[in-house]
Amino acid sequence: MRAKNFNKSEIFKMAWRCYRKHSDSMTFGDCLRWAWKKALENLRKTNAGAYACAILRKEKDYWKKYDERNRMAYANVRFGRNDWAADYGRRYARFAV
């Protein structure tokens, strides 16, 4: 990944905070690796949301032709009490309640 997507100052601050807290068990290099890992996770989370929106937009465009087809197929259908009359024609309309 390109480094311009990251705020290096924040990454080093996180690493220093981690090092001050865990200096007895972790080296600064370990803390720096942890901070970069957290930064990557945050970047993936934000990119995942944008990626999901792009996929939904693409799916919406894909289904647009089918929506138009369904709209034309059901143009004269009235959904409700006598919706079968539009499906089977007027010859059964005399039996409608």
C-alpha atoms as one frame of an Amber mdcrd trajectory, in Angstrom:
protein
   0.000   0.000   0.000   1.094   3.545  -0.552   2.304   5.385   2.530   0.398
   8.539   1.647  -2.795   6.947   2.961  -1.411   6.944   6.483  -0.822   9.623
   9.083   2.689   8.618  10.174   2.640  11.020  13.091  -0.363   9.237  14.588
   1.236   5.844  13.990   4.397   6.840  15.850   2.336   8.357  18.676   0.445
   5.073  19.035   3.748   3.198  19.025   5.225   5.457  21.723   2.121   5.116
  23.899   2.314   1.349  23.520   6.040   1.349  24.319   5.580   3.453  27.461
   2.838   1.123  28.633   4.533  -2.174  27.774   8.254  -1.349  27.850   8.973
  -4.299  30.124   7.516  -6.867  27.700   7.714  -5.269  24.219  10.442  -3.555
  22.278   9.808  -0.331  20.398   9.949  -2.288  17.132   7.156  -4.577  18.351
   5.073  -1.559  19.305   5.742   0.051  15.939   4.656  -3.123  14.134   1.498
  -3.194  16.254   0.758   0.469  15.439   1.188  -0.130  11.690  -1.054  -3.176
  11.957  -3.763  -1.073  13.657  -3.395   1.637  10.999  -3.826  -0.960   8.248
  -6.919  -2.361   9.965  -8.446   1.113  10.191  -7.677   1.765   6.530  -9.234
  -1.546   5.516 -12.362  -0.751   7.532 -12.824   2.609   5.817 -12.054   1.164
   2.377 -14.410  -1.750   2.996 -17.320   0.661   3.430 -16.482   2.466   0.195
 -16.011  -0.866  -1.594 -19.402  -2.119  -0.380 -21.085   1.062  -1.634 -19.437
   0.632  -5.028 -20.651  -2.969  -5.236 -24.194  -1.949  -4.326 -24.130   0.772
  -6.982 -22.909  -1.727  -9.568 -25.622  -4.237  -8.595 -28.279  -1.556  -8.822
 -27.151  -0.704 -12.355 -27.137  -4.397 -13.258 -30.704  -4.974 -12.085 -32.037
  -1.799 -13.689 -32.828  -3.583 -16.981 -34.771  -6.280 -15.120 -36.687  -3.664
 -13.153 -37.760  -2.042 -16.418 -38.772  -5.427 -17.832 -40.878  -6.195 -14.747
 -42.459  -2.757 -14.844 -43.574  -3.324 -18.419 -44.777  -6.898 -17.740 -46.938
  -5.829 -14.808 -48.078  -2.482 -16.217 -51.793  -3.433 -16.277 -51.827  -5.571
 -13.160 -53.775  -4.196 -10.239 -52.690  -5.768  -7.002 -55.446  -6.103  -4.501
 -58.796  -7.772  -4.257 -59.254  -8.652  -7.946 -55.668  -8.891  -9.063 -56.311
 -12.228 -10.805 -58.711 -10.496 -13.233 -55.845  -8.644 -14.902 -53.800 -11.854
 -15.129 -56.524 -13.998 -16.701 -58.399 -11.371 -18.661 -61.874  -9.911 -18.600
 -63.725 -13.163 -19.217 -63.390 -13.992 -15.510 -64.280 -10.503 -14.347 -67.984
 -11.411 -13.981 -67.016 -13.791 -11.160 -65.215 -11.086  -9.255 -66.594 -10.406
  -5.837
